[in-house]
Amino acid sequence: MNPLGLGEHGKPTTIAEGRRYVTYINYRDWSGKAHRVRRSGKTKAESVRRALDAVREILEEGAGLDITKATRFREAYAGWLATFADQVEAGERSQSSLDLYTGEAERVVLPAIGDLRLGELRTPLLDRFVQGVLKDKGPSTAKVCKTVVSNTCGWAVRQGGMTYNPMRELTPITAKTKKARALDVEELRKWIDALDASEYACRQDLPQLARFMLATGLRVGEAVGVTWADVDLVKGLVRVERTIIRVKGKGLMATKVKSETSERPLFLPSWCITMLKERHERRRADDSPVFPSGAGTWRDRNAVQRSIRQVREGTDFEWLTTHTYRKTVATVLDEGGRSARAIADQLGHSRVSMTQDVYLGRKAKNAGNLDALEALNPDGPRDANEERQDTANEGERDGAA
């Protein structure tokens, strides 16, 4: 029989004692000393389970771990959040994600389950929590809360405080996704005319920003993050390198774009180059934003959205957002026969499936099969060969008769 290693335990041995069962388990602690645990229960399964739980708890606490089953969820959350913040600092994750997770954790997650111990977190309990958030606050908040709890539990597993992640088997969060709508040609011209005619929109620099986003397909944060140093008017090229976000306690900040594929050079159509050349004469400095705020600094993307909402109010464009411009660009490229990969490169998507599923409408794909299907028509006209064959068949039947 092989000796037990450090922190290992042997197989349970169970005996009946009167009306109860008693289970013994030998284990070796982290100092090398051998011990035995004894636990009883009304059934054999209960006594084995209690003995195993006792051994695991003893070994986990004796391993010098900072995170154990007795650790409160809020303490584990703080540990995971610190690692996520380090990833943000290294440029591996976004500041906006950190702010989102922190906000929903403090508002929803911690008040509900923050004081529970890790050993108390079970799938049924967490499923009821997430489904409750889904019912009370909607799918978006429920998904964020689910991500926070799952990432915290995953971190706790890696630290030895949990043996598995109880979030894996949760009921899926299903919700109808609201797909962005594209502008058709008539709507596009009507909207641009409305921007040009609005004194407020012109003060907010919305007409030319809209044209720039329609020429590139940039996200609004990327568009307001472009500086004149990123634009080559000779080559007709713009380099997308940053996005502007609002960071809690720090204000507006320029950060790296979402992914490596989002950091991309794009050629500009001639009409956009003409517009930029006119703006270039009014620039403040080569490193200043192409579309700055009134003070010449970074522009808040949320302020852009608010301005658009004010312009569209009471019009036929109540549904329009800056994301409509991206959808319109994707649709125009798709109708122009561009591949999904080319459209994904334009939009800065790392996965072509994102472009296909969210930005491109489903088209009829059976054009090559139409000729064969046309011939299948049972009510269509018959050709001469069919008629001759029918006559021959009738003659054969007459002769046989």
C-alpha positions in Angstrom: 0.0 0.0 0.0 1.5 3.3 -1.1 1.9 5.9 1.7 -0.2 9.1 1.5 1.4 12.2 0.2 1.3 15.6 1.8 -2.3 16.9 1.9 -3.7 13.5 0.6 -6.4 11.3 2.1 -7.2 7.6 1.8 -10.5 5.8 0.9 -13.4 6.0 3.3 -14.1 3.0 5.5 -17.7 2.8 6.8 -19.1 0.5 9.5 -22.6 0.2 11.1 -22.9 1.1 14.7 -26.4 0.5 16.0 -28.8 2.5 13.9 -26.1 4.8 12.5 -23.2 4.5 10.2 -19.7 5.7 11.0 -17.0 6.6 8.3 -13.3 6.8 9.0 -10.8 8.5 6.6 -7.1 8.6 7.1 -5.2 11.7 5.9 -1.8 13.2 6.0 -1.5 16.9 6.9 0.9 19.4 5.3 3.5 18.8 8.1 3.6 15.1 7.3 1.6 13.8 10.3 -1.0 11.2 9.9 -4.5 11.7 11.2 -8.0 10.1 11.1 -11.4 11.7 10.7 -14.5 10.1 12.1 -18.0 11.2 11.1 -21.4 9.6 11.5 -24.7 9.8 9.7 -28.1 8.2 9.5 -27.2 6.6 6.1 -23.9 5.3 4.7 -23.9 8.0 2.1 -24.4 10.7 4.6 -21.6 9.6 6.8 -19.2 9.3 3.8 -20.1 12.8 2.6 -19.6 14.3 6.0 -16.3 12.6 6.5 -15.0 13.7 3.0 -16.2 17.3 3.6 -14.4 17.4 6.9 -11.1 16.1 5.5 -11.2 18.5 2.6 -11.9 21.5 4.8 -9.0 20.5 7.2 -6.6 20.1 4.3 -7.6 23.3 2.6 -7.3 25.4 5.8 -3.9 23.8 6.5 -2.5 24.5 3.1 -1.8 28.1 3.9 -4.4 29.3 1.4 -5.7 32.9 1.7 -9.0 31.8 0.0 -11.0 28.9 1.5 -14.6 27.7 1.6 -15.1 30.0 4.6 -14.1 33.1 2.6 -16.8 35.6 2.0 -17.8 36.2 -1.6 -17.0 39.9 -1.4 -13.4 39.1 -0.4 -13.0 36.8 -3.4 -14.6 39.4 -5.7 -12.0 42.0 -4.5 -9.2 39.5 -5.3 -10.6 38.9 -8.8 -11.2 42.6 -9.4 -7.5 43.3 -8.5 -6.3 40.9 -11.2 -8.8 42.3 -13.7 -7.5 45.8 -12.9 -3.9 44.6 -13.6 -5.1 43.3 -17.0 -6.6 46.8 -17.8 -3.3 48.4 -16.7 -1.4 46.1 -19.1 -3.8 47.0 -21.9 -5.2 43.4 -22.1 -8.8 44.4 -21.0 -10.7 47.7 -21.4 -11.3 50.3 -18.7 -15.0 50.5 -19.7 -15.4 46.8 -18.9 -13.8 47.4 -15.5 -16.2 50.3 -14.8 -19.2 48.3 -15.9 -18.3 45.2 -13.8 -17.5 47.4 -10.8 -20.7 49.4 -11.0 -23.1 46.4 -11.3 -21.2 44.5 -8.6 -21.5 47.3 -6.1 -25.1 48.0 -7.1 -26.6 44.5 -7.5 -24.2 41.6 -6.8 -22.6 42.4 -3.5 -25.8 43.5 -1.7 -27.4 40.2 -2.7 -24.6 37.5 -2.2 -21.6 39.4 -0.9 -21.7 38.0 2.6 -22.2 34.4 1.6 -19.2 32.1 2.1 -17.7 30.4 -1.0 -18.7 27.0 0.5 -22.3 28.1 0.4 -22.4 29.1 -3.2 -24.3 26.3 -5.0 -25.7 26.3 -8.6 -29.4 26.4 -7.5 -28.8 29.4 -5.2 -26.9 31.3 -7.9 -29.4 30.4 -10.6 -32.2 31.9 -8.5 -30.1 35.0 -8.0 -29.4 35.5 -11.7 -32.9 34.7 -12.8 -34.2 37.3 -10.2 -31.9 39.9 -11.7 -33.2 39.0 -15.1 -36.8 39.5 -14.0 -36.3 42.7 -12.1 -33.6 44.5 -14.1 -33.5 42.9 -17.5 -31.1 40.8 -19.6 -28.3 43.3 -19.9 -27.8 43.6 -16.2 -28.3 39.9 -15.6 -25.6 39.1 -18.1 -23.1 41.5 -16.5 -23.9 40.1 -13.0 -23.5 36.5 -14.2 -20.1 37.4 -15.7 -19.0 39.0 -12.4 -20.0 36.1 -10.3 -18.6 33.5 -12.7 -15.3 35.2 -13.0 -15.0 35.6 -9.3 -15.8 31.9 -8.7 -13.3 30.9 -11.4 -10.7 33.0 -9.7 -11.6 31.3 -6.3 -11.2 27.9 -7.9 -7.7 28.8 -9.1 -6.9 30.0 -5.5 -8.1 26.7 -4.0 -11.2 28.2 -2.3 -13.6 26.3 -4.4 -13.4 22.9 -6.1 -15.5 23.9 -9.2 -17.3 26.8 -10.7 -21.0 26.6 -9.8 -22.0 29.1 -12.5 -21.3 26.6 -15.3 -24.8 25.0 -15.3 -26.9 28.1 -14.9 -30.1 28.6 -16.9 -29.1 30.4 -20.1 -30.1 34.1 -20.3 -32.2 34.5 -23.4 -33.4 37.7 -24.8 -34.4 39.2 -28.1 -31.5 41.1 -29.5 -32.4 44.4 -31.1 -30.5 44.5 -34.4 -29.3 47.8 -35.7 -31.1 49.2 -38.7 -29.4 50.6 -41.7 -30.3 53.7 -43.6 -31.4 53.2 -47.2 -30.3 55.8 -49.8 -33.4 57.9 -49.5 -33.3 57.9 -45.7 -29.6 58.7 -45.7 -30.0 61.8 -47.8 -33.0 62.9 -45.8 -31.1 62.5 -42.5 -28.0 64.3 -43.7 -30.3 67.2 -45.0 -31.9 67.3 -41.5 -28.5 67.6 -39.9 -27.3 70.3 -42.3 -30.6 72.3 -41.8 -30.4 72.1 -38.0 -28.6 75.0 -36.4 -28.2 73.0 -33.2 -26.7 70.0 -35.1 -24.2 72.3 -36.9 -23.2 73.8 -33.5 -22.5 70.3 -32.3 -20.6 69.4 -35.4 -22.9 66.5 -36.2 -23.2 66.8 -40.0 -19.5 66.3 -40.7 -19.0 63.7 -38.0 -21.9 61.7 -39.5 -20.2 61.9 -42.9 -16.9 60.8 -41.5 -18.5 57.8 -39.7 -20.4 56.9 -42.9 -17.1 57.0 -44.8 -15.3 54.7 -42.4 -17.8 52.6 -40.4 -16.0 53.6 -37.2 -17.5 53.3 -33.7 -18.3 56.7 -32.3 -15.6 56.4 -29.6 -13.1 55.6 -32.4 -14.3 58.5 -34.5 -13.9 61.1 -31.8 -10.5 59.6 -31.0 -9.0 60.3 -34.4 -6.4 63.1 -34.4 -4.9 64.9 -37.3 -1.7 63.0 -36.8 -3.7 59.9 -37.7 -4.9 61.3 -41.0 -2.8 61.2 -44.2 -4.6 63.5 -46.7 -2.1 62.8 -49.5 -2.6 59.0 -49.4 -6.2 59.3 -48.3 -5.7 57.2 -45.3 -6.8 57.2 -41.6 -5.2 55.1 -38.8 -7.6 53.9 -36.1 -5.5 53.6 -32.9 -7.6 54.7 -29.9 -11.1 55.2 -28.5 -12.4 57.8 -26.1 -14.1 56.6 -22.9 -15.2 58.2 -19.7 -13.5 56.7 -16.7 -15.1 57.1 -13.2 -13.1 59.6 -11.2 -10.8 60.5 -14.1 -13.0 61.9 -16.8 -12.5 61.4 -20.5 -9.4 59.3 -21.5 -7.9 58.0 -24.7 -7.4 54.2 -24.6 -6.4 51.6 -27.0 -9.1 50.3 -29.3 -11.0 47.1 -28.4 -8.6 44.6 -30.0 -5.7 44.2 -32.4 -8.1 44.0 -35.4 -9.7 47.2 -34.3 -6.4 49.0 -34.7 -6.4 49.4 -38.4 -5.6 51.7 -41.3 -8.5 52.6 -43.7 -8.6 54.2 -47.1 -11.0 57.1 -47.3 -13.4 57.9 -50.2 -12.7 61.0 -52.2 -15.7 62.9 -50.8 -14.5 62.4 -47.3 -11.0 63.5 -48.1 -12.4 66.7 -49.6 -14.4 67.4 -46.4 -11.3 66.7 -44.2 -9.1 69.0 -46.2 -11.6 71.8 -45.5 -11.5 71.0 -41.8 -7.7 70.7 -41.8 -7.3 74.4 -42.5 -9.1 75.1 -39.2 -7.2 72.6 -37.0 -5.6 73.7 -33.8 -2.6 71.4 -33.9 -1.4 68.3 -35.6 -2.1 66.2 -32.6 -5.5 67.7 -31.9 -8.7 65.7 -32.4 -10.3 65.9 -35.8 -13.7 66.2 -34.1 -13.0 67.9 -30.8 -15.3 69.3 -28.1 -16.1 73.0 -28.0 -13.0 73.4 -25.8 -10.8 71.7 -28.3 -10.3 68.6 -26.1 -11.5 65.0 -26.4 -15.2 64.7 -27.2 -17.6 62.6 -25.0 -19.3 59.9 -27.1 -22.3 60.0 -24.8 -22.7 63.7 -25.5 -22.7 62.9 -29.2 -25.5 60.4 -28.6 -27.5 63.0 -26.6 -27.1 65.6 -29.3 -28.4 63.1 -31.9 -31.4 62.3 -29.7 -32.3 65.9 -29.5 -32.1 66.4 -33.3 -34.1 63.3 -34.2 -36.9 64.0 -31.6 -40.2 64.4 -33.4 -38.8 63.2 -36.7 -39.1 59.9 -38.6 -35.6 59.0 -37.2 -36.5 58.3 -33.6 -34.8 54.9 -34.0 -31.4 56.3 -35.3 -28.2 56.1 -33.3 -24.5 56.5 -34.2 -24.5 52.7 -34.5 -26.9 53.1 -37.5 -23.9 54.5 -39.4 -21.9 51.3 -38.9 -24.8 49.2 -39.9 -25.3 51.3 -43.0 -21.6 51.0 -44.0 -21.8 47.2 -43.6 -25.0 47.0 -45.6 -23.6 49.1 -48.5 -20.4 47.0 -48.6 -22.5 43.7 -48.5 -24.7 44.9 -51.3 -21.6 45.9 -53.3 -20.4 42.2 -53.2 -17.7 42.6 -50.6 -16.8 39.5 -48.6 -17.6 39.1 -45.0 -13.9 39.2 -44.2 -13.4 42.5 -46.0 -16.4 44.0 -44.2 -15.1 42.7 -40.8 -11.7 44.3 -41.6 -13.4 47.6 -42.3 -15.5 47.5 -39.1 -12.6 46.2 -37.0 -14.2 42.9 -35.9 -11.9 40.2 -34.8 -14.4 37.5 -35.7 -16.1 37.4 -39.1 -19.0 35.6 -37.4 -19.8 38.8 -35.6 -20.0 40.7 -38.8 -22.2 38.0 -40.4 -24.6 37.5 -37.5 -25.1 41.1 -36.3 -24.4 43.4 -39.2 -25.3 41.5 -42.4 -28.8 40.5 -43.3 -29.5 37.0 -44.4 -29.6 36.7 -48.2 -31.0 34.1 -50.6 -28.1 31.7 -51.3 -29.7 29.4 -53.8 -29.3 31.4 -57.0 -27.2 28.6 -58.6 -30.0 26.1 -58.0 -32.7 28.0 -59.7 -32.5 26.4 -63.1 -32.9 22.9 -61.7 -35.8 24.0 -59.5 -37.5 25.8 -62.4 -37.5 22.5 -64.4 -39.2 20.8 -61.4 -42.4 22.9 -61.9 -45.3 20.3 -62.2 -47.6 22.9 -63.7 -45.2 24.4 -66.2 -45.3 24.0 -70.0 -43.9 20.8 -71.5 -41.2 20.9 -74.2 -41.3 19.0 -77.5 -39.2 16.1 -76.2 -41.6 15.5 -73.3 -44.6 15.5 -75.7 -42.9 13.1 -78.1 -42.0 10.8 -75.2 -45.6 10.9 -74.0 -46.8 10.0 -77.5 -44.4 7.1 -77.8 -45.5 5.8 -74.4 -49.1 5.9 -75.4 -48.3 4.0 -78.7 -46.5 1.3 -76.7 -49.5 0.9 -74.4 -51.9 0.7 -77.5 -49.7 -1.9 -79.1 -49.7 -4.0 -76.0 -53.4 -3.8 -75.8 
